[in-house]
Amino acid sequence: MVAALVVVFVAAYAAMAFEHPLRVNKSASALIGAGLLWTILALATGAPPSVGGQLNESLAAIAQIVFFLMGAMTIVEVVDAHNGFEIITSRITTTRLSSLVWLVGFVTFFLSSALDNLTTTIIMISLMKKLLDRQDDRLVFAGVIVIAANAGGAWSPIGDVTTTMLWIGDRVSTLGIMKAVFLASIVNLTVPLAVTSYLLRGREVDPPAKVENGTCAICTPFERNLMFGMGVATLAAVPVFKVVTHLPPFMGILFGLGILWLTGELVHRNKEDDEREPLTLARALVRIDMSSVVFFIGILLAVAALEHGHILAALAAQLEQTIGRQDIIVTIVGLASAVVDNVPLVAATMGMYELARFPTDTFLWEFIAYCAGTGGSILIIGSAAGVAAMGLEKIHFFWYVKRISGLALIGYFAGAAVYVVQYRLTH
């Protein structure tokens, strides 16, 4: 069974990676791979009802992520329909790409720590479409945004799902993880930024042409500012909602989406139907990229099958037995998160190392937060931020490997080295 699961996953992964030459949408490959993996798991174990229960358990976790993704994408579409991003883009006056990449990188980094890496990626890539006309430039910036969003999320308890898992599980404390991983995360970002800035030196920003007859022509500045402010406030309030209510983030985003929807209905109630329709939440739901959402569902279901097949836990145990050194094991776990979703990898690690043996804020947990949070940047489908960027900008797997993976890799190892040195100096 294990061999069959691995073969099917590798084949599905290859099909997703070779999407462009095969001319087969990656969403189809992800769904077929997920279906085959769960079918093999059900038939090989001889207990389909038990496997069905495991599938329902995984689906509940995946649905939370998907609902959150759809809610965040819809809010961004509504803000865009009201031309709300002009409030930000009009204040960015730099004309050099080399300067813009630093600005975008650090804004993404800190925004990700306050919101989360997925939401931040959606927002920043939407902004880039308003700032850059050439697709090649937008693709480079999308890669930088993925690196920055994952780096920013790693040092914040609410910035990345794996850090949140460690935080909720009492493996790390709020101030402890921020002090321990912040410097490493900054290095993880600045090294790729420095290289990218050097490669972009001398090039000018090519802004898109102004749309004269866009939706901004049928909404007032007050409506634009109101919907922009409410959209950003809704996204920013999700972490607060989670801390106060202890409910999953998707409930906060859906609650905020309902309030935003009601506000839009009230604000535009006196407009004619043909003027109001492009500005409604219903229209925004139609415009979101459902192909990316379906791909997200497929790849998460595929990884969940590996998790329930105990392949990831066995891999973690094998690393402990053969290597033994925590720093090397955690570094490998981070690299593996570029291929396999980091959530089950961290979950397997948490199950392998007991809290009694490794208390809160020890080297193991802090280093896992950094490596699992940033390692996913090495491949485009290694993190939620990367998957979102892949869908929003139609990034091909091998383009990312050629242009971005090397940057993410040197940033990953540079940050890891900084954390190890910092830990030894302070302990």
Residue pairs with C-beta under 8 A, 6 or more apart in sequence:
1 40
1 41
1 44
1 45
1 309
2 309
2 311
2 314
4 40
4 44
5 37
5 40
5 41
5 305
5 306
5 309
5 311
6 311
8 33
8 36
8 37
8 40
9 33
9 37
9 302
9 305
9 306
11 33
12 29
12 30
12 32
12 33
12 34
12 36
12 37
12 302
13 33
13 339
15 22
15 24
15 26
15 29
15 33
16 26
16 29
16 30
16 33
16 299
16 381
16 397
17 397
17 398
18 397
18 398
19 25
19 26
19 29
19 396
19 397
20 396
20 397
20 398
25 291
26 295
26 390
26 397
27 291
27 292
27 294
27 295
27 298
29 298
30 294
30 295
30 297
30 298
30 299
30 302
31 294
31 297
31 298
33 298
33 299
33 302
34 297
34 298
34 299
34 301
34 302
34 305
37 301
37 302
37 305
37 306
37 309
38 51
38 55
38 301
38 305
40 305
41 51
41 54
41 305
41 308
41 309
42 48
42 51
42 52
45 51
51 308
54 308
55 304
58 300
58 301
58 304
58 307
58 308
59 301
61 304
62 297
62 300
62 301
62 304
63 250
64 248
64 249
64 250
65 250
65 296
65 300
65 384
66 293
66 296
66 297
67 250
67 253
67 254
68 118
68 119
68 249
68 250
68 253
69 118
69 122
69 293
69 296
69 384
69 388
70 288
70 293
71 250
71 253
71 254
71 256
71 257
72 118
72 119
72 122
72 235
72 253
73 122
73 288
73 289
73 293
74 257
74 281
74 284
74 285
74 288
75 231
75 234
75 235
75 253
75 256
75 257
75 260
76 122
76 123
76 126
76 231
77 284
77 285
77 287
77 288
78 227
78 231
78 260
78 264
78 279
78 281
78 284
79 85
79 126
79 227
79 228
79 231
79 232
80 126
81 215
81 278
81 279
81 283
81 284
82 215
82 216
82 219
82 223
82 224
82 227
82 228
82 279
83 214
83 215
83 216
83 219
83 224
84 224
84 225
84 227
84 228
84 231
85 126
85 127
85 130
85 228
86 130
86 216
86 224
87 224
87 225
87 228
88 127
89 127
89 130
89 131
92 100
92 103
92 131
94 100
94 103
94 205
95 204
95 205
96 203
96 204
96 205
97 137
97 200
97 203
97 204
97 205
98 197
98 198
98 200
98 201
98 202
98 203
99 197
100 131
100 141
100 205
101 140
101 141
101 144
101 193
101 196
101 197
101 200
102 193
102 197
104 124
104 127
104 128
104 141
104 144
104 145
104 148
105 144
105 145
105 147
105 148
105 189
105 193
106 148
106 189
107 124
108 120
108 121
108 124
108 144
108 145
108 148
108 149
108 152
109 148
109 149
109 151
109 152
109 185
109 186
109 189
110 152
111 120
111 123
111 124
111 152
112 120
112 121
112 148
112 149
112 150
112 151
112 152
112 153
112 156
112 159
112 160
113 152
113 153
113 155
113 156
113 158
113 159
114 156
114 158
114 159
114 236
114 239
115 123
115 158
115 159
115 235
115 236
115 238
115 239
116 153
116 158
116 159
116 160
116 161
116 238
116 239
116 249
117 149
117 150
117 152
117 153
117 159
117 160
117 383
117 384
117 385
118 149
118 384
118 385
118 388
119 235
119 238
120 145
120 149
120 152
120 153
120 385
121 145
121 146
121 149
121 384
121 385
121 388
121 389
121 392
122 388
122 392
123 235
124 145
124 149
125 138
125 142
125 145
125 388
125 389
125 392
125 393
126 392
128 138
128 141
128 142
128 145
129 138
129 208
130 208
131 205
131 207
131 208
132 138
132 141
132 205
132 206
132 207
132 208
133 206
133 207
133 208
133 209
134 206
135 393
137 206
138 393
139 393
139 395
139 399
139 403
140 196
140 200
140 403
140 404
142 389
142 392
142 393
142 395
143 389
143 395
143 400
143 403
143 404
143 407
143 408
144 192
144 193
144 196
144 404
145 385
145 389
146 377
146 380
146 383
146 385
146 386
146 389
146 404
146 408
147 188
147 189
147 192
147 374
147 377
147 404
147 407
147 408
147 411
148 189
148 193
149 385
150 160
150 373
150 374
150 376
150 377
150 383
150 385
150 386
151 185
151 186
151 188
151 189
151 373
151 374
151 377
151 411
151 415
152 159
152 185
152 189
153 159
153 160
153 163
153 373
153 385
154 160
154 163
154 181
154 185
154 188
154 369
154 370
154 372
154 373
154 374
155 163
155 177
155 178
155 180
155 181
155 182
155 184
155 185
155 369
155 370
155 373
156 163
156 177
156 178
157 163
157 164
157 167
157 172
157 174
157 177
157 178
158 164
158 167
158 239
158 242
158 243
159 373
160 369
160 373
161 342
161 343
161 384
162 342
162 343
162 346
162 368
162 369
162 372
162 373
163 172
163 177
163 369
163 373
165 343
165 346
165 347
165 350
166 172
166 177
166 346
166 350
166 365
166 368
166 369
167 173
167 174
167 177
169 350
169 355
170 355
170 360
171 350
171 355
171 358
171 360
171 365
171 368
172 180
172 360
172 361
172 365
172 366
172 369
173 360
173 361
176 360
176 361
176 366
177 361
177 366
177 369
180 361
180 366
180 419
180 422
180 423
181 366
181 369
181 370
181 373
181 419
183 418
183 419
183 422
184 370
184 415
184 416
184 418
184 419
184 422
185 370
185 373
185 374
185 415
186 415
187 411
187 414
187 415
187 418
188 370
188 374
188 411
188 412
188 414
188 415
189 411
190 411
191 407
191 410
191 411
191 414
191 415
192 407
192 408
192 410
192 411
195 407
195 410
196 407
215 278
215 279
216 224
218 271
218 275
218 278
218 279
219 268
219 279
223 267
223 268
223 279
226 263
226 267
227 260
227 263
227 264
227 267
230 259
230 260
230 263
231 260
233 256
234 253
234 256
234 257
234 259
234 260
235 253
235 256
237 252
237 256
238 249
238 252
238 253
238 256
239 249
241 247
241 249
241 251
241 252
241 255
241 256
242 248
242 249
242 252
245 251
245 252
257 281
260 281
261 281
264 279
264 280
264 281
265 280
268 275
268 276
268 279
268 280
269 276
271 279
277 283
289 391
289 392
291 391
292 387
292 388
292 390
292 391
292 392
293 391
295 387
295 390
295 391
296 384
296 387
296 388
296 391
299 341
299 381
299 387
300 341
303 340
303 341
303 343
303 344
304 344
306 312
306 340
306 344
307 313
307 344
307 347
307 348
312 340
312 344
312 345
312 348
313 348
313 351
313 352
315 336
315 348
316 333
316 345
316 348
316 349
316 352
317 352
319 329
319 332
319 333
320 329
320 352
323 329
323 332
326 363
326 364
326 367
327 363
327 367
327 420
330 349
330 364
330 367
330 368
330 371
331 371
331 416
333 345
333 346
333 349
333 368
333 371
333 372
333 375
334 370
334 371
334 372
334 374
334 375
334 412
334 416
335 371
335 375
335 378
335 412
336 345
336 375
337 345
337 371
337 372
337 375
337 376
337 382
337 383
338 375
338 376
338 377
338 378
338 379
338 382
339 379
339 382
342 372
342 373
342 375
342 376
342 382
342 383
345 372
346 368
346 372
349 368
353 364
358 364
358 365
363 423
363 427
366 419
366 423
367 416
367 419
367 420
367 423
370 415
370 416
370 419
371 412
371 416
374 408
374 411
374 412
374 415
375 382
375 412
376 382
376 383
376 385
376 386
377 383
377 385
377 386
377 404
377 408
377 411
377 412
378 405
378 408
378 409
378 412
379 386
379 397
379 400
379 401
379 405
380 386
380 387
380 389
380 390
380 395
380 397
380 400
380 401
380 404
381 387
381 390
381 397
386 400
389 395
390 397
390 400
